[in-house]
Amino acid sequence: MKVLTMSIDPKRRSNPPVPPAASALTWRTEMTVADLEGIRVLTREAGNFTTEEVDLAVELVDARLQFGAASGYQFLLAEQSDQVLAGYACFGPISATQQRYDLYWIAVAPAWQRRRLGSDLLHRVEQTMWDQGAQRIYIETSTLDSYSPAREFYVRSGYIDPIVVPDFYRDGDGKLIMVKIRPLRTTSGC
Ligand SMILES: CC(C)(COP(=O)(O)OP(=O)(O)OC[C@H]1O[C@@H](n2cnc3c(N)ncnc32)[C@H](O)[C@@H]1OP(=O)(O)O)[C@@H](O)C(=O)NCCC(=O)NCCS
């Protein structure tokens, strides 16, 4: 494994949590059967994801629908008034760890990208994870050039300590892991 260095101004690390563009959206955590197709369309259109990854994203929805909370997968969906999904995140505790959580998936529809919806989604699910007792939140992404917006997004969102596992996904496509450690104060509670 090697450490990936990324140049970013530390003063620009964290994004403000309130995105003006997202005020037109409704938020929900309960999944419906229609989300199987909604998540398929969203992940297919968001960019970056392979057909296999889109299938995997849909499988996590299916697991949630079948097994509920026992699936270990939690969701937050941002929906337009016409019920088309603008973005979503999927996360949950990592089995056999102590209060370590994984952000399994985050995607924003092209029309909503770069309007702070991703930051808002991430901020909201992070808050849920801290509220559930998370001590560390991990993200995984690809080292491919096409994922550089995602890497920038995570750095800007305060994720640190990048580690690369070379050729993890396929030759020339490594896995990048980053972490956010529970802040001393989370914004929930008193
Ligand atoms: C990554 C993703 C979730 C970000 O969501 P978003 O709503 O577009 O991101 P935000 O508007 O909240 O951006 C926050 C910051 O992230 C960085 N960022 C986001 N998109 C970027 C891009 N295309 N290029 C460079 N930086 C980008 C910027 O620093 C941005 O802050 P700024 O706009 O003030 O410069 C979204 O682009 C997406 O769904 N991409 C396709 C799917 C994907 O790659 N998911 C992650 C898989 S690991």
The ligand as a MOL file (V3000), in Angstrom:
LIG
                    3D

  0  0  0     0  0            999 V3000
M  V30 BEGIN CTAB
M  V30 COUNTS 48 50 0 0 0
M  V30 BEGIN ATOM
M  V30 1 C -18.8920 13.0720 -6.0860 0
M  V30 2 C -20.2910 13.6760 -6.0000 0
M  V30 3 C -21.1600 12.8500 -5.0430 0
M  V30 4 C -20.1640 15.1050 -5.4580 0
M  V30 5 O -21.4640 15.6620 -5.3100 0
M  V30 6 P -21.7400 17.2020 -5.7060 0
M  V30 7 O -23.0990 17.5580 -5.2180 0
M  V30 8 O -21.4780 17.3690 -7.1500 0
M  V30 9 O -20.5970 17.9340 -4.8740 0
M  V30 10 P -20.6650 19.3600 -4.1520 0
M  V30 11 O -21.3720 20.3460 -5.0170 0
M  V30 12 O -21.1810 19.1820 -2.7820 0
M  V30 13 O -19.1050 19.7390 -4.1540 0
M  V30 14 C -18.3700 19.9640 -2.9800 0
M  V30 15 C -16.9180 20.0950 -3.3550 0
M  V30 16 O -16.4370 18.8520 -3.9080 0
M  V30 17 C -15.4940 19.1600 -4.9560 0
M  V30 18 N -16.0480 18.7590 -6.2530 0
M  V30 19 C -17.2870 18.2810 -6.5180 0
M  V30 20 N -17.4210 18.0100 -7.8300 0
M  V30 21 C -16.2400 18.3310 -8.4040 0
M  V30 22 C -15.7650 18.2960 -9.7370 0
M  V30 23 N -16.5190 17.8550 -10.7560 0
M  V30 24 N -14.4990 18.6900 -9.9750 0
M  V30 25 C -13.7040 19.1390 -8.9760 0
M  V30 26 N -14.1170 19.2030 -7.6710 0
M  V30 27 C -15.3620 18.8110 -7.4070 0
M  V30 28 C -15.3210 20.6690 -4.9510 0
M  V30 29 O -14.2700 20.9550 -4.0410 0
M  V30 30 C -16.6370 21.1410 -4.3970 0
M  V30 31 O -16.5800 22.3950 -3.7770 0
M  V30 32 P -16.7050 23.7290 -4.6780 0
M  V30 33 O -17.8700 23.5350 -5.5940 0
M  V30 34 O -16.8880 24.8220 -3.6790 0
M  V30 35 O -15.4020 23.8500 -5.4360 0
M  V30 36 C -20.9770 13.7620 -7.4090 0
M  V30 37 O -20.1210 14.4790 -8.2800 0
M  V30 38 C -21.2590 12.4180 -8.0320 0
M  V30 39 O -22.3170 11.8280 -7.7870 0
M  V30 40 N -20.3450 11.9170 -8.8760 0
M  V30 41 C -20.5580 10.6820 -9.6230 0
M  V30 42 C -20.6220 9.4840 -8.7120 0
M  V30 43 C -19.3640 9.3550 -7.8580 0
M  V30 44 O -18.2420 9.4830 -8.3480 0
M  V30 45 N -19.6060 9.0790 -6.5490 0
M  V30 46 C -18.5240 8.8680 -5.5980 0
M  V30 47 C -18.0520 7.4760 -5.7480 0
M  V30 48 S -16.8390 7.0560 -4.6080 0
M  V30 END ATOM
M  V30 BEGIN BOND
M  V30 1 1 1 2
M  V30 2 1 2 3
M  V30 3 1 2 4
M  V30 4 1 2 36
M  V30 5 1 4 5
M  V30 6 1 5 6
M  V30 7 2 6 7
M  V30 8 1 6 8
M  V30 9 1 6 9
M  V30 10 1 9 10
M  V30 11 2 10 11
M  V30 12 1 10 12
M  V30 13 1 10 13
M  V30 14 1 13 14
M  V30 15 1 14 15
M  V30 16 1 15 16
M  V30 17 1 15 30
M  V30 18 1 16 17
M  V30 19 1 17 18
M  V30 20 1 17 28
M  V30 21 1 18 19
M  V30 22 1 18 27
M  V30 23 2 19 20
M  V30 24 1 20 21
M  V30 25 1 21 22
M  V30 26 2 21 27
M  V30 27 1 22 23
M  V30 28 2 22 24
M  V30 29 1 24 25
M  V30 30 2 25 26
M  V30 31 1 26 27
M  V30 32 1 28 29
M  V30 33 1 28 30
M  V30 34 1 30 31
M  V30 35 1 31 32
M  V30 36 2 32 33
M  V30 37 1 32 34
M  V30 38 1 32 35
M  V30 39 1 36 37
M  V30 40 1 36 38
M  V30 41 2 38 39
M  V30 42 1 38 40
M  V30 43 1 40 41
M  V30 44 1 41 42
M  V30 45 1 42 43
M  V30 46 2 43 44
M  V30 47 1 43 45
M  V30 48 1 45 46
M  V30 49 1 46 47
M  V30 50 1 47 48
M  V30 END BOND
M  V30 END CTAB
M  END
